[in-house]
Amino acid sequence: MATTAHSGVPAKAPSRKDLSGPALRTFFRIADAWDLKEAEQMKLLGLDSRSTFQTWKRGAVAAIPKDALERISYVMGALLQRLAAVRGRLSLCADQAAAAKWWLSMPMASVSAEGPMP
């Protein structure tokens, strides 16, 4: 069980009501970024009713079902996996940039057609 940093008192777990608004706002931002169609969004949320979907999108819901929160967590997990992959690629680019900078800073006498290249 988590505790608060200062008091050592166990922290209260957030309720579905506490999580629903932030989860839905995050989901819809991700869906927009990924250019998901309404039907795709509804499928990911496990919804059949367009009116329920529109209500959720407007944020006019107190608490969404546990399975919907779980589905949103899977979408957020997929986003984090994509970000981790991008970060890995960026670090490779940074390594290549460092090697190129090193190679460009070498004295001309040490650079030949067969010489070291990044």
C-alpha positions as CSV (number, residue, x, y, z in Angstrom):
1,M,0.0,0.0,0.0
2,A,1.3,3.4,-0.9
3,T,2.0,6.0,1.8
4,T,2.1,9.7,1.6
5,A,5.6,11.2,1.6
6,H,5.2,13.3,4.8
7,S,2.9,11.7,7.2
8,G,3.5,8.0,6.7
9,V,-0.3,7.5,6.6
10,P,-1.5,5.1,3.9
11,A,-2.6,7.0,0.8
12,K,-6.2,6.5,-0.3
13,A,-6.4,4.7,-3.7
14,P,-8.1,6.9,-6.3
15,S,-11.7,5.9,-7.1
16,R,-13.1,5.3,-10.6
17,K,-14.7,8.7,-10.3
18,D,-11.3,10.3,-9.6
19,L,-9.7,8.5,-12.5
20,S,-12.5,8.8,-15.1
21,G,-12.1,12.4,-16.1
22,P,-8.3,12.4,-16.5
23,A,-8.4,9.0,-18.2
24,L,-11.0,10.1,-20.8
25,R,-9.2,13.4,-21.5
26,T,-6.0,11.6,-22.1
27,F,-7.6,8.9,-24.2
28,F,-9.3,11.5,-26.5
29,R,-6.0,13.4,-26.9
30,I,-4.2,10.2,-27.9
31,A,-7.0,9.3,-30.2
32,D,-6.8,12.7,-31.9
33,A,-3.0,12.5,-32.2
34,W,-3.4,9.0,-33.8
35,D,-6.2,10.3,-36.1
36,L,-8.6,7.5,-34.9
37,K,-12.1,7.6,-36.3
38,E,-15.0,7.7,-34.0
39,A,-15.8,4.0,-34.7
40,E,-12.2,3.0,-33.8
41,Q,-12.4,5.1,-30.6
42,M,-15.7,3.4,-29.6
43,K,-14.2,0.0,-30.2
44,L,-11.2,0.7,-28.1
45,L,-13.4,2.0,-25.3
46,G,-15.7,-1.1,-25.6
47,L,-18.8,1.1,-26.5
48,D,-21.7,0.2,-28.7
49,S,-23.7,3.3,-28.0
50,R,-22.8,6.5,-29.9
51,S,-24.7,8.6,-27.4
52,T,-22.7,7.2,-24.5
53,F,-19.5,7.9,-26.5
54,Q,-20.6,11.5,-27.1
55,T,-21.4,11.9,-23.4
56,W,-18.0,10.6,-22.4
57,K,-16.3,12.8,-25.0
58,R,-18.0,15.9,-23.5
59,G,-16.8,14.8,-20.1
60,A,-20.4,14.6,-18.8
61,V,-19.9,11.4,-16.9
62,A,-19.2,10.8,-13.2
63,A,-17.4,7.5,-13.4
64,I,-16.8,5.1,-16.3
65,P,-16.8,1.3,-15.9
66,K,-13.7,-0.5,-14.7
67,D,-13.2,-2.3,-18.0
68,A,-13.2,1.1,-19.8
69,L,-10.4,2.4,-17.5
70,E,-8.5,-0.8,-18.2
71,R,-8.9,-0.4,-21.9
72,I,-7.6,3.2,-21.7
73,S,-4.7,2.0,-19.7
74,Y,-3.8,-0.4,-22.6
75,V,-3.9,2.5,-25.0
76,M,-1.7,4.5,-22.7
77,G,0.7,1.5,-22.5
78,A,0.9,1.4,-26.3
79,L,1.7,5.1,-26.4
80,L,4.5,4.6,-23.8
81,Q,5.9,1.7,-25.9
82,R,6.0,3.9,-29.0
83,L,7.7,6.7,-27.0
84,A,10.3,4.3,-25.7
85,A,11.0,3.1,-29.3
86,V,11.4,6.7,-30.5
87,R,13.6,7.5,-27.5
88,G,15.8,4.5,-28.5
89,R,16.1,5.7,-32.0
90,L,16.9,9.2,-30.9
91,S,19.7,7.9,-28.7
92,L,21.1,6.0,-31.7
93,C,21.0,9.3,-33.7
94,A,22.8,11.0,-30.8
95,D,25.5,8.4,-30.9
96,Q,25.9,8.8,-34.6
97,A,26.0,12.5,-34.3
98,A,28.7,12.3,-31.7
99,A,30.7,9.9,-33.9
100,A,30.3,12.3,-36.8
101,K,31.4,15.2,-34.7
102,W,34.5,13.3,-33.6
103,W,35.3,12.3,-37.2
104,L,35.0,15.9,-38.4
105,S,37.2,17.1,-35.6
106,M,40.1,14.8,-36.5
107,P,43.2,16.4,-38.0
108,M,43.2,16.1,-41.8
109,A,46.4,14.1,-41.9
110,S,44.7,11.3,-40.1
111,V,41.7,11.2,-42.4
112,S,42.2,9.1,-45.5
113,A,40.0,7.3,-48.0
114,E,40.5,4.1,-45.9
115,G,40.6,6.0,-42.6
116,P,38.3,5.7,-39.7
117,M,34.7,6.7,-40.4
118,P,31.9,6.9,-38.0
